[in-house]
Amino acid sequence: MKNKYSLSSNLILITFLIGIVNLFFYNYESTQELVIFISILITRYLLFILIKRRFEWSKYLLVLIIIRSIYRLYVVMGDVDINPVTKINLYLQAFISILVFATLVIFPKLKEWINERRKYLSAARVSNAQP
């Protein structure tokens, strides 16, 4: 996957834009909630820039964003007064964030593991073919 960083950064930018949409649909009960929400938006935009510039340690910031998304899903899904658009957007943010993590971390490791396995299997076939 040669373009994993550009794909991942674009997906994170989409989650940032979804967050901006949520800003208009979700009613914040306190100033503290609004400040946390805006700081998460800033963090998502910072993550977009870091991934675009191919910083390896940005995946740790991505893990924090995923944890926050899952926590937010847990808190918001229990409330019946929340707009359904907000709930759908939160699901999308969590799913896209997990997809970005898979693109940056899991798929390359899986590809490396498959290549290692092929190397050992082909070496075993070659050694078995020679008498």
C-alpha positions as CSV (number, residue, x, y, z in Angstrom):
1,M,0.0,0.0,0.0
2,K,2.0,3.0,-1.3
3,N,-0.6,5.7,-0.5
4,K,-1.6,4.5,2.9
5,Y,-0.7,7.9,4.4
6,S,-2.6,10.0,2.0
7,L,-5.6,7.7,2.2
8,S,-5.5,7.7,6.0
9,S,-5.1,11.5,6.2
10,N,-8.1,12.1,3.9
11,L,-10.2,9.7,6.0
12,I,-9.2,11.6,9.2
13,L,-10.1,14.9,7.4
14,I,-13.5,13.3,6.8
15,T,-13.9,12.6,10.5
16,F,-13.0,16.2,11.2
17,L,-15.7,17.4,8.8
18,I,-18.2,15.1,10.4
19,G,-17.2,16.6,13.8
20,I,-18.0,20.1,12.5
21,V,-21.4,18.8,11.3
22,N,-22.0,17.4,14.8
23,L,-21.2,20.9,16.3
24,F,-24.5,22.1,14.8
25,F,-26.6,19.1,15.7
26,Y,-25.6,18.3,19.3
27,N,-26.8,20.5,22.1
28,Y,-24.0,21.0,24.6
29,E,-25.2,21.3,28.2
30,S,-22.0,22.9,29.6
31,T,-19.1,25.0,28.4
32,Q,-16.8,22.2,29.5
33,E,-18.4,19.8,27.0
34,L,-18.0,22.4,24.2
35,V,-14.3,23.0,25.1
36,I,-13.6,19.3,25.1
37,F,-15.4,18.9,21.7
38,I,-13.4,21.7,20.2
39,S,-10.2,20.3,21.5
40,I,-11.0,17.0,20.0
41,L,-11.7,18.7,16.7
42,I,-8.4,20.4,16.8
43,T,-6.7,17.1,17.6
44,R,-8.4,15.5,14.6
45,Y,-7.1,18.3,12.4
46,L,-3.6,18.0,13.9
47,L,-3.7,14.3,13.3
48,F,-4.7,14.9,9.7
49,I,-1.6,17.0,9.2
50,L,0.7,14.6,11.1
51,I,-0.5,11.6,9.0
52,K,-0.2,13.6,5.8
53,R,3.5,14.4,6.7
54,R,4.0,10.7,7.5
55,F,4.9,10.9,11.2
56,E,5.1,7.4,12.6
57,W,4.1,8.4,16.1
58,S,0.8,9.8,14.9
59,K,-0.7,6.4,15.3
60,Y,-0.5,6.7,19.1
61,L,-2.6,9.9,18.8
62,L,-5.0,8.0,16.6
63,V,-5.4,5.4,19.3
64,L,-6.4,8.2,21.7
65,I,-8.9,9.5,19.2
66,I,-10.4,5.9,18.7
67,I,-10.7,5.5,22.5
68,R,-12.5,8.9,22.8
69,S,-14.8,8.0,19.9
70,I,-15.8,4.7,21.5
71,Y,-16.3,6.4,24.8
72,R,-18.5,9.1,23.2
73,L,-20.6,6.4,21.4
74,Y,-21.2,4.7,24.8
75,V,-22.2,8.0,26.4
76,V,-24.4,9.3,23.6
77,M,-26.2,6.1,22.6
78,G,-27.9,5.8,26.0
79,D,-29.5,9.3,25.7
80,V,-32.8,9.3,23.8
81,D,-32.8,13.1,23.5
82,I,-29.8,13.2,21.1
83,N,-30.5,13.9,17.5
84,P,-30.2,10.7,15.3
85,V,-27.9,12.5,12.9
86,T,-25.4,13.0,15.7
87,K,-25.6,9.3,16.6
88,I,-25.0,8.2,13.0
89,N,-22.1,10.7,12.7
90,L,-20.5,9.3,15.8
91,Y,-20.7,5.8,14.4
92,L,-19.2,7.0,11.2
93,Q,-16.3,8.8,13.1
94,A,-15.5,5.7,15.1
95,F,-15.7,3.3,12.1
96,I,-13.5,5.6,9.9
97,S,-11.0,6.1,12.7
98,I,-10.7,2.3,13.2
99,L,-10.3,1.9,9.4
100,V,-7.5,4.4,9.5
101,F,-5.8,2.5,12.3
102,A,-6.1,-0.7,10.3
103,T,-4.7,1.0,7.2
104,L,-1.7,2.4,9.0
105,V,-0.9,-0.4,11.4
106,I,-2.7,-3.7,10.9
107,F,-2.7,-4.1,7.1
108,P,1.1,-3.5,6.7
109,K,1.8,-6.0,9.6
110,L,-0.5,-8.5,7.9
111,K,1.2,-8.0,4.6
112,E,4.6,-8.4,6.2
113,W,3.5,-11.6,7.9
114,I,2.1,-13.0,4.6
115,N,5.4,-12.2,2.8
116,E,7.4,-13.9,5.6
117,R,5.2,-17.0,5.4
118,R,5.5,-17.1,1.6
119,K,9.3,-16.9,1.9
120,Y,9.5,-19.8,4.2
121,L,7.0,-21.9,2.2
122,S,8.8,-21.3,-1.0
123,A,12.1,-22.2,0.7
124,A,10.6,-25.4,1.9
125,R,9.3,-26.3,-1.5
126,V,12.7,-25.7,-3.1
127,S,14.5,-27.9,-0.5
128,N,11.9,-30.7,-1.0
129,A,12.2,-30.6,-4.8
130,Q,15.9,-31.3,-4.8
131,P,16.9,-34.9,-4.2
